[in-house]
C-alpha cells in the first residue's frame, strides 16, 4: 500500500500540462470519450468511463481485443480516444491506432512508457510511469493500475470543474440513488393533499379537531380562518399540554385556545431535504406546506424516512 501511495505522490510531483490539455480536450469533445483498455488496465478503463458518464461526459468503454472484430464501428471523428495502457505496446492496442488516425478522432494516452507506439501516435501523453509495482515479484500490475485510476479520476474532476457541474446536475444523472432522491424530491412529491389534508375551522372544539387528527393520521390538524388562511396548528403535543392544565375539560375548549400560533411552514416546491432540516432545527415532526397563506399539503417525518430523504 505504501509503495502505491508513494508512486501516486511521485506522479503528482512530475505532472505537467499534459493532463490539463487532456481535460480541455475532453471538455471540448462534441462526441463521446472512448476509453480503450485491455487486461487490468481495461478494468480501470471501465471505471474511468463510468465516472466520466456519471459526471455528464458521454463515454463508453472499448475493449481493445473486441474492437478489431467490429466494435471500432462505434468510433466517430468527433470522439476522443482515451487509451489506458502501461506498456503502450500491446498488439491489440497498437492495432487500433491507425483506425483512430483515419477517423480523425483525437487520442489521449495514459501510459507508463513515453517511448511506446501508443505514446508516439497519441495527441496528448500523460506519463503514468512507476518505479515499483508493489508486487514482490514485480510482475502483477498494482502501482501502475492504481496510478492509472487516480489519473483518470483527476481528469474527470478537472472536466467537472470546466463544465461548472452542480450537485443538482449530478443528481439528474443519479435519480435512483440516495443523492438523487435528496436533490430531486420536492415537498409536493411526498406531502398529503386533498382529502388527506387535516383541516379544521377556528370555531371548532378540541374534541372536533381530535376526530380529524385521528382520521388523517398525521398527528396534527391545520387550523384555518373563514378565508382558508392558515392561522395555527393543533398537534398531539398541544393536546397533552392542554390536558395537563384543564384535565378532561380540555376536550370542550375552543381550538383557538389550544393551537400553536404561527406554525412553521414550507413551500410545496421546496426540496424535501429542506423540510427535514426545518423539522430537525425546530424539533418538530410535521410541517405544513403553504401557498398564498393557505395550507395545500402536510408532511410528516415518517414520510420522509420512507422516501429515503431523512
TIGUTOR-611121 format. One line per field, with one value per residue (C-alpha): residue number from 1; x, y, z. Coordinates in nm, 4 decimals. Example, Ala and Ser with C-alpha at 12.3 -4.5 7.8 and 13.67 -1.06 7.14 Angstrom:
BEGIN
nr [1;2]
X [1.2300;1.3670]
Y [-0.4500;-0.1060]
Z [0.7800;0.7140]
***
This chain:
BEGIN
nr [1;2;3;4;5;6;7;8;9;10;11;12;13;14;15;16;17;18;19;20;21;22;23;24;25;26;27;28;29;30;31;32;33;34;35;36;37;38;39;40;41;42;43;44;45;46;47;48;49;50;51;52;53;54;55;56;57;58;59;60;61;62;63;64;65;66;67;68;69;70;71;72;73;74;75;76;77;78;79;80;81;82;83;84;85;86;87;88;89;90;91;92;93;94;95;96;97;98;99;100;101;102;103;104;105;106;107;108;109;110;111;112;113;114;115;116;117;118;119;120;121;122;123;124;125;126;127;128;129;130;131;132;133;134;135;136;137;138;139;140;141;142;143;144;145;146;147;148;149;150;151;152;153;154;155;156;157;158;159;160;161;162;163;164;165;166;167;168;169;170;171;172;173;174;175;176;177;178;179;180;181;182;183;184;185;186;187;188;189;190;191;192;193;194;195;196;197;198;199;200;201;202;203;204;205;206;207;208;209;210;211;212;213;214;215;216;217;218;219;220;221;222;223;224;225;226;227;228;229;230;231;232;233;234;235;236;237;238;239;240;241;242;243;244;245;246;247;248;249;250;251;252;253;254;255;256;257;258;259;260;261;262;263;264;265;266;267;268;269;270;271;272;273;274;275;276;277;278;279;280;281;282;283;284;285;286;287;288;289;290;291;292;293;294;295;296;297;298;299;300;301;302;303;304;305;306;307;308;309;310]
X [0.0000;0.2785;0.4517;0.1398;0.0886;0.4488;0.4085;0.0992;0.2866;0.5811;0.3471;0.1739;0.5100;0.6091;0.2725;0.2961;0.0488;-0.0435;-0.3210;-0.4622;-0.4588;-0.6275;-0.9016;-0.9644;-0.9768;-1.2369;-1.4364;-1.4399;-1.5358;-1.8646;-1.8885;-1.8057;-1.4954;-1.3975;-1.1946;-0.9762;-0.8034;-0.7034;-0.6496;-0.6132;-0.5890;-0.9148;-1.0861;-0.9530;-1.0755;-1.4290;-1.4337;-1.2957;-1.5567;-1.8332;-1.7049;-1.6973;-2.0513;-2.1772;-2.0385;-2.2091;-1.9448;-2.0827;-1.8427;-1.8203;-1.5536;-1.3996;-1.2256;-0.9068;-0.9382;-1.3049;-1.2548;-1.0764;-1.3730;-1.6345;-1.6618;-1.4472;-1.7623;-1.8727;-1.5854;-1.6551;-1.4476;-1.5943;-1.4960;-1.1883;-0.9993;-0.8607;-0.6134;-0.5085;-0.2017;0.1033;0.3328;0.1691;0.2865;0.0206;-0.0528;-0.4276;-0.3782;-0.1317;-0.3663;-0.6309;-0.4122;-0.4371;-0.8169;-0.8323;-0.5918;-0.8082;-1.1286;-0.9627;-1.0581;-0.8180;-0.6108;-0.5049;-0.2625;-0.2201;0.0883;0.3917;0.6146;0.6535;0.8592;0.5898;0.3967;0.0874;0.2660;0.4243;0.0873;-0.1185;-0.2003;-0.1563;0.0502;0.0006;0.3009;0.1908;0.5346;0.6002;0.9302;0.7808;0.4608;0.4447;0.4221;0.7072;0.7665;0.7384;0.5111;0.1500;0.0187;-0.0513;0.1026;0.0584;-0.3150;-0.3669;-0.1939;-0.3970;-0.7145;-0.6029;-0.5062;-0.8438;-1.0224;-0.8138;-0.9155;-1.2807;-1.2551;-1.0922;-1.3582;-1.6245;-1.4728;-1.4614;-1.8290;-1.9291;-2.1274;-2.3507;-2.4812;-2.8255;-2.6825;-2.5134;-2.8427;-3.0069;-2.7659;-2.8392;-3.2157;-3.2257;-2.9542;-2.9758;-2.8221;-3.0657;-3.3612;-3.2361;-3.1697;-3.4679;-3.7563;-3.9800;-4.2172;-4.5156;-4.3913;-4.4435;-4.6932;-5.0507;-5.3070;-5.6781;-5.8831;-5.5682;-5.5115;-5.6342;-5.8182;-6.0381;-6.2008;-6.1135;-6.4582;-6.4408;-6.3615;-6.0602;-6.2839;-6.3870;-6.0249;-5.9300;-6.1654;-5.9874;-5.6418;-5.7319;-5.8865;-5.5986;-5.3090;-5.0677;-5.0922;-5.1886;-5.4601;-5.4212;-5.6425;-5.7785;-5.9926;-6.3045;-6.0953;-5.8979;-5.5797;-5.3618;-5.3824;-5.2367;-5.1712;-5.3001;-5.0869;-5.0757;-4.8283;-5.0689;-5.3376;-5.1078;-5.0124;-5.3768;-5.4860;-5.2158;-5.3781;-5.7500;-5.7888;-6.0988;-6.2333;-5.9668;-6.1876;-6.4510;-6.2014;-6.2089;-5.9361;-5.8148;-5.7183;-5.5141;-5.3470;-4.9930;-4.9905;-4.7587;-4.6583;-4.3524;-4.4418;-4.2700;-4.3323;-4.4514;-4.1785;-3.9020;-3.6709;-3.7855;-3.4361;-3.5063;-3.8220;-3.6049;-3.3712;-3.6628;-3.8061;-3.4727;-3.3895;-3.7259;-3.7630;-4.0981;-4.2268;-4.4865;-4.4745;-4.7480;-4.6949;-4.8441;-4.9205;-5.0648;-5.1109;-5.3338;-5.2356;-5.2067;-5.0311;-4.8860;-4.5741;-4.4630;-4.1084;-4.2160;-4.2992;-3.9547;-3.7989;-3.9934;-3.8823;-3.5183;-3.4808;-3.4392]
Y [0.0000;0.2442;0.1598;0.2526;0.5696;0.6681;0.6221;0.8430;1.1190;1.0975;1.1165;1.4238;1.5990;1.5384;1.6074;1.8664;2.0485;1.7298;1.6412;1.9934;1.9703;1.6309;1.7668;2.0552;1.8152;1.6009;1.9087;2.0315;1.6892;1.7072;1.3290;1.0673;0.9746;0.6254;0.4701;0.1908;-0.0710;-0.4342;-0.6670;-0.4970;-0.1577;-0.2444;-0.2888;0.0519;0.1960;0.0729;0.2565;0.5779;0.5655;0.5156;0.8084;1.0397;0.9417;0.9942;1.3490;1.4390;1.3419;1.0851;0.7914;0.4206;0.1548;-0.0161;-0.3471;-0.3448;-0.7117;-0.6842;-0.3553;-0.5200;-0.7509;-0.4914;-0.2647;0.0013;0.0917;0.2838;0.5325;0.8625;1.1628;1.3808;1.1324;1.1378;0.8163;0.7767;0.4865;0.3233;0.1022;0.0655;-0.0685;0.1196;-0.1626;-0.4352;-0.5637;-0.5219;-0.1562;-0.0809;-0.2338;0.0278;0.3337;0.3539;0.3428;0.6347;0.8239;0.7573;0.8682;1.1830;1.1179;1.2718;1.0319;1.0733;0.8164;0.7295;0.5113;0.4175;0.4171;0.7548;0.5894;0.3320;0.3130;0.4379;0.7451;0.8183;0.8187;0.9970;1.3664;1.4021;1.1760;1.1571;0.9957;0.7064;0.5535;0.3777;0.2559;-0.0257;-0.2251;-0.3210;-0.6867;-0.8930;-1.0444;-0.7084;-0.8775;-0.8118;-0.4614;-0.2909;0.0532;0.1081;0.0341;0.2350;0.5326;0.4921;0.5037;0.8124;0.9935;0.9049;1.0388;1.3556;1.4026;1.3544;1.6034;1.8654;1.8240;1.8625;2.1988;2.3074;2.2135;2.4012;2.0947;2.1453;1.8965;1.9342;1.8406;1.5366;1.4290;1.4282;1.1537;0.9556;0.9755;0.6306;0.6964;0.8487;1.1760;1.1934;1.1491;1.4210;1.6701;1.5975;1.5169;1.8146;1.8564;1.8282;1.4835;1.3354;1.5608;1.4690;1.6725;1.6873;1.4526;1.3562;1.7112;1.7544;2.0876;2.2406;2.5811;2.8183;2.7812;2.4067;2.2490;2.0369;1.7267;1.8062;1.8535;1.5197;1.3354;1.4963;1.4213;1.0569;1.0150;1.1645;1.0029;1.2974;1.3652;1.7243;1.9440;2.2661;2.5425;2.7894;3.1022;3.1732;3.2570;2.9334;3.1012;2.9099;3.0581;2.7769;2.4072;2.1684;1.8642;1.5708;1.7704;2.0634;1.8244;1.6802;2.0245;2.1350;1.8262;1.8922;2.2307;2.1524;1.7771;1.6366;1.9868;2.0201;1.8415;2.1164;2.4002;2.6109;2.5059;2.8671;2.8357;2.5199;2.5571;2.6735;3.0127;3.0937;2.7330;2.6503;2.6191;2.5405;2.5866;2.2757;2.3450;2.3343;2.0355;1.7585;1.7684;2.1273;2.0060;1.7653;2.0475;2.2642;1.9770;1.8935;2.2556;2.3185;1.9697;1.9056;1.6035;1.7616;2.0555;2.2386;2.3261;2.6676;2.8650;3.2148;3.1711;2.8673;2.5111;2.2881;1.9915;1.8385;1.6296;1.4033;1.2964;0.9334;1.0007;1.1483;0.8437;0.6125;0.8174;0.7856;1.1605;1.1666]
Z [0.0000;0.0881;-0.2392;-0.4373;-0.2328;-0.2966;-0.6724;-0.6710;-0.4853;-0.7229;-1.0190;-0.8756;-0.8409;-1.2029;-1.3694;-1.6441;-1.8660;-2.0490;-1.8046;-1.8312;-2.2117;-2.1915;-1.9645;-2.2040;-2.4995;-2.3226;-2.2221;-2.5837;-2.7194;-2.9120;-2.9346;-2.6730;-2.4788;-2.5947;-2.3138;-2.4531;-2.2418;-2.2075;-1.9124;-1.5736;-1.7405;-1.9113;-1.5761;-1.4753;-1.8050;-1.7419;-1.4115;-1.5643;-1.8396;-1.5837;-1.3777;-1.6797;-1.7754;-1.4210;-1.4342;-1.7595;-2.0161;-2.2643;-2.2592;-2.3267;-2.2774;-2.5800;-2.5144;-2.7225;-2.8244;-2.9228;-3.1073;-3.4008;-3.4527;-3.5314;-3.2280;-3.3973;-3.5886;-3.2804;-3.3081;-3.4842;-3.5866;-3.3134;-3.0408;-2.8192;-2.7538;-2.4008;-2.4153;-2.0872;-2.1222;-1.9007;-2.1724;-2.4576;-2.6816;-2.6539;-3.0024;-2.9517;-2.8556;-3.1343;-3.3932;-3.3146;-3.3617;-3.7449;-3.7282;-3.4842;-3.7074;-4.0142;-3.8444;-3.7154;-3.3541;-3.1034;-2.8940;-2.5323;-2.3903;-2.0223;-2.0329;-1.8315;-2.1399;-2.3147;-2.5929;-2.6792;-3.0075;-2.8252;-2.6913;-3.0276;-3.2024;-2.9356;-2.9495;-2.5743;-2.3467;-1.9705;-1.8035;-1.5784;-1.5221;-1.1908;-1.0467;-0.8414;-0.8720;-0.5070;-0.6091;-0.4544;-0.7992;-0.9764;-1.2284;-1.1293;-1.2141;-0.8842;-0.8584;-1.2316;-1.2341;-0.9153;-1.0747;-1.3953;-1.1891;-0.9969;-1.3162;-1.4694;-1.1638;-1.1790;-1.5425;-1.4566;-1.1689;-1.3910;-1.6598;-1.3897;-1.2936;-1.6580;-1.7003;-1.3868;-1.2819;-0.9771;-0.7240;-0.8811;-1.2225;-1.0731;-0.9184;-1.2618;-1.3664;-1.0469;-0.9936;-0.8346;-0.5778;-0.2326;-0.3504;-0.6398;-0.4084;-0.1766;-0.4542;-0.6778;-0.4433;-0.3664;-0.0756;-0.3107;-0.4181;-0.0713;0.1098;0.1919;-0.0056;-0.0837;0.1315;0.3237;0.4418;0.8038;0.8093;1.0808;1.1196;1.4010;1.5581;1.6370;1.9719;2.0606;2.0513;1.6928;1.5939;1.7501;1.5150;1.2190;1.3607;1.4223;1.0781;0.8802;1.0667;1.0772;1.4490;1.3691;1.2210;1.0267;1.1666;0.9085;0.9208;0.7183;0.4132;0.4291;0.5539;0.7982;1.1482;1.3561;1.4007;1.6638;1.7430;1.9822;2.1880;2.2150;2.3426;2.6115;2.7345;2.7411;2.9355;3.1948;3.2535;3.2206;3.2569;3.0861;3.0263;2.7583;2.5043;2.5164;2.4808;2.1630;1.9245;1.9176;2.2846;2.2269;1.8878;1.8205;1.6530;1.3634;1.2905;1.0826;0.7146;0.3875;0.0176;-0.1679;-0.4246;-0.1639;-0.1569;0.0742;0.2248;0.3314;0.5093;0.7054;0.8071;0.9232;1.1288;1.2884;1.3634;1.5294;1.6828;1.5170;1.3261;1.0980;0.8595;0.6674;0.3005;0.2248;-0.0913;-0.0688;0.3043;0.2569;0.3507;0.0435;0.1992;0.5113;0.5514;0.8357;0.9133;0.8687;0.5035;0.4518;0.6115;0.3799;0.0799;0.1864;0.2407;0.6176]
***
